[in-house]
Every structure is written in C-alpha cells, then in structure tokens.
Amino acid sequence: MGRTIPSFRIALEQEIASWKDYRKSLRKGSKAILEDLFNAARNYCSASSNAVRPVRFQGMFMGIAVQHERRLENIAREIERIRLEMKAGN
C-alpha cells in the first residue's frame, strides 16, 4: 500500500514539535510568546488544511500572520476610539 498523508493538524503538531530546541533556548517570556504564535497557527488549522500547501510551515505562518493582522486592526480601532473620545472632550 502507498503512504498516507497525515492530517494537517497532525502535521502542524509535528512541525511545532520540531521547534523544541529553539523553544528551549528562549527565555521564559519569549517562550510564552512563541506558544502564543503556535496557538495562532492552531486556530487557523482548518484554513491551512484547505490551502493544501506542500510545505506545512506555510500554513502555520499564514495562520500566525492573519492573527497578527487581526490584532493590529483591533488596536487601530481602539486607538481611533480613544482619539475620538479625547476630541469630543475638548
């Protein structure tokens, strides 16, 4: 029989596990940030699976990038809200 391709979720966890030496070399605060990045990739696992990319890191990276863009947009909206409140108070 031929080889089967693991699900993207399994492949993603294998990719994350391959970064264990990198993770070990980080300081405590940076380890938490790296785990947040990995969690962002996990959050977009279904979309990455549907993208059918040959390099699993590509899907992982796109999930992280989308999560960052979402956070930046939220920060920009909050800054604008505060700016409008300050302007209205003058």
C-alpha positions in Angstrom: 0.0 0.0 0.0 1.0 3.6 -0.5 1.9 6.1 2.1 -0.9 8.1 3.6 -0.6 11.8 4.2 -1.2 12.9 7.8 -3.9 15.4 8.5 -2.7 19.0 8.7 -3.5 19.1 12.4 -1.1 16.2 13.0 1.5 17.7 10.6 1.2 21.0 12.4 1.9 19.4 15.7 4.9 17.6 14.2 6.2 21.0 12.9 5.7 22.6 16.3 7.5 19.7 18.0 10.4 20.2 15.6 11.0 23.7 17.2 11.6 22.2 20.7 15.3 23.0 20.7 14.5 26.6 19.6 11.9 26.9 22.3 14.4 25.6 25.0 16.9 28.3 24.1 14.4 31.1 24.7 13.9 33.0 28.0 10.6 32.4 29.9 8.8 35.4 28.5 9.8 34.6 24.9 8.7 31.0 25.4 5.2 32.2 26.2 5.2 34.4 23.1 6.3 31.5 21.0 3.5 29.4 22.4 1.0 32.2 21.6 2.3 32.0 18.0 1.9 28.3 17.8 -1.6 28.6 19.2 -2.4 31.2 16.5 -1.3 28.6 13.9 -3.6 26.0 15.6 -6.5 28.4 15.5 -6.3 28.6 11.7 -5.6 24.9 11.2 -8.7 24.2 9.1 -8.0 27.0 6.8 -4.4 25.9 6.4 -5.5 22.4 5.7 -7.8 23.6 3.0 -5.0 25.6 1.4 -3.2 22.3 0.5 0.3 23.7 0.6 3.3 21.3 0.2 5.3 23.0 3.0 3.4 22.8 6.3 5.2 25.8 7.6 3.5 28.0 5.0 0.1 27.3 6.5 1.5 27.7 10.0 3.0 31.1 9.1 -0.2 32.3 7.4 -2.3 31.5 10.5 0.2 33.5 12.6 0.1 36.4 10.1 -3.7 36.5 10.0 -3.8 36.5 13.8 -1.4 39.4 13.9 -3.3 41.4 11.3 -6.5 40.9 13.3 -4.7 42.1 16.5 -3.3 45.2 14.6 -6.8 46.1 13.3 -8.2 45.8 16.8 -5.5 48.0 18.2 -6.1 50.6 15.4 -9.8 50.7 16.1 -9.2 51.2 19.8 -6.7 54.0 19.2 -9.3 55.7 16.9 -12.0 55.3 19.5 -9.8 56.9 22.2 -8.8 59.6 19.8 -12.5 60.4 19.1 -13.3 60.4 22.8 -10.4 62.8 23.5 -11.5 65.1 20.7 -15.1 65.1 21.9 -13.9 66.0 25.4 -12.1 69.2 24.2 
